[in-house]
Amino acid sequence: MLIGAAFCIAMGFGLVSPVLPQFALGFGVGVAAASAIVSAFAAMRLLFAPVSGRLVQLLGERRIYLVGLLIVAISTGASAFAQTYWQLMVLRSLGGVGSTMFTVSSMALVIRLSPPTERGRVTGLWSTCFLIGGLSGPLIGGALAGFGLRAPFLIYAAALLLAVAVVYFNLRDSHIAESDTGRDVATVSFRQGLARPEYRAALFSNFASGAAVFGVRMALVPLLVVEVLGQPSGMAGVALTVFAAGNATVLFFSGRLSDRYGRRPLLISGALVCAVGTTGLGLAPTLTWLLVTSFVAGIGSGLLTPAQQAAVGDIIGNRARGGTMLAGFQMAQDLGTVLGPIVVGAIAQRLSYGAGLAVTGSLLAVAALAWLIVPEPMDRAPAAPEPERATARAGISLAKTSDNDPTAGPATAGSGPENRTRPGPG
């Protein structure tokens, strides 16, 4: 259900993104002002992430997810009727606010609803649907080009409203996702997360991934294809698609591998493979070399992403609410996406594209090193059997007592290992 909603969201975003700059230019502004519409959305995601995390802590994942989707749906649908540039700017900024709300809360829902032993598989499937949706969006948008630049906004709004309905009706009776059950829900704060080296490694690797995958790749690879290799601009799209193909090749089963062998092997190998591919892009003497290294970088990203999300889920756990930790995790990626093209672009301008992409690859290599020296975040110990079942196997009968009854004494039912699964008074 959440995975299907992820597909609708990513497809709609891919539908709108290609036409948004052209739509903004239609208001008589320049290229810089049209680009600022895109930046406003990303900036509001970054700025509002801490607030989204707090809202998830206070009000619950499901409620914030639905409200965030509604904000994006309404603001996107209204964008189709914008009459001025500034109206469009305000509406897209509101969309950024809603976007970070449902991004943080959807990650939290995936963590709480997925079994710990299958968390990597679920996050891999979730990421795969985002990828497929993002790839199919521009294709559908091209088929709808004859309906004008306003049509994609209306279609995206409709897709989001459909996602709201699907999530609402499927989660309304869910006790796990319930946000207001009348009982206290444990929370894990950002400060508590920072105390763990695994979470600090996740923040840095997500920053490096944001800089390399979502920032530098999107900003520099098209320029590299045209200015250095002398290829037509259409080949830049081919290079980006080849990266996505490499990503899709491993994205689904890499999550399963992380469930079986632990998160660190996938995190370390994924970051290193992506580092090699990213660095190789800057050394490409031919288009074939560039396409091969782009595919390699995509494979690395596909190995890294599900394991990284699952690792944060392992740190938070199923029984706690970690909205601020997830907000910090998302902010790290957004910060890398914003800073990466600026810093690496300056390096490329002063030195070369190869130097800029080598710096980007070095960030990923450092991320691999960070995961090499921290503990495994996944608890791979077998789950302890429930006390009733364990004692039944031992032929011992225990009377049921209330966990909240202060008069209930400790159970003393033998000394076998099955009884050590029951918390003692100490």
Phi, psi and omega in degrees: 000307176296327180291319176297320177297322179299320178298314180299317182295312182293322179298315180295322179295318177295334178290320186275322188306315182294331184267347186299312179298320179295321179298318179294321179298335180295347177269010176081022179260171180275180182296320181298316180293323178295320178294328181297334177298318178293317181295325181298319178299312181294321181295319179292327174300315182293315185289325186270354183302315179299322178294319179299318178299317178295320179297321177297318179299318187276319190249347178100156186292314186299315183296315182291325177300310183293319179295318179299316178297320179295320178299314180294319180298313182292315181293324179290315178298321179292331179299330179296339182251011180298137181254345180225163178300317184289329173298316179297320179299313180296316182293319177290328175295318175298323177299324176296322177298310179297325182298314181290332176296311183281337177293310181296314184289326179291322174298319179296319179295318178300320180294315184286330184270345182264137176298142182305325182283351179237017185295321179296318179297318182293315179293328176295317178295320178299313179294323179298318180293323174299317182295312181296319177297318179295327179284325183282336181303306179299326179295316178294321179299321178296322179291336181261010185301329182291346181271000177099169184283344181275337184300317181302327179295318180292321179293318178298316179300318179295319178297320179293320177296324175297317178297320178301313182297316181298312182294318182299310185288335180274334183255358186293334179254011182279123178283333180289317184273358184298136184259346184221068184272356181087002177238155183293139176247128180297143178236151176240122185273164176299320179296320176296322177297317181299338179289346181258128182297331179296321180290322177297322177295322179295321178298314183291318181293327177287327173297313180296320178295318178298318180295315186281312190275315186261341182257286186297317182300315183289330184270320189263325184300316176301321178291321179298317181298318186276310190279324184266313183271350178066029180267159176295155185298333179298333180290338176298318177297324177296317180298319179292324178291324178296321175301313180298325178295317176298320178299311183294333182300323187242350191301316185289309185280344177295326176297319178296320178299322180291330175292325184277317188251358182101163184283320189301317179303320179286323180294316182290310182293321180297315179296320181291317179296318178294325178296317180296313181296319181293316178296320180296332177302319182287345181260003188296118176272341182224166178295323179300314177302314182297319180293320179296313181292328176295320177296318178298316178299322178296320177299314179300316178297322178293328175287324187282315193298306182296321180294324180294314178294320179294324179298317177296321176298321177298320182293320181283315182087165183283335189265358182244160178252116185241049184301317182289327175294318179292324176296317177297320178298315179292321179298323180300317178293315180298322179296318176296323179295324181282313186281327185306305181297328181291307184290310182292326176298321177294320178296317180297324181289320182279324183247278180192165175297324179299318179295316181298316180286333174293321176297318179297315177298326179295323176302316179293323178295320177295323177298320176298319178297320179300317179288336180292331187255002178254162179292161174292122182287339183276129175277106185264006177290142179296144181296140179288141180291154179292147185303316183299316181292319182296313182291329177296321179294331181274359179079026184245137180253128179243138174282142179287135177230154181283136177295337183263004182275110183290345182273349182286124182276169179293145178283132177237088187235056176100176184238014180291164181297334181295335182277348177283353177282349181266126182302132178267175183293339181276000000 
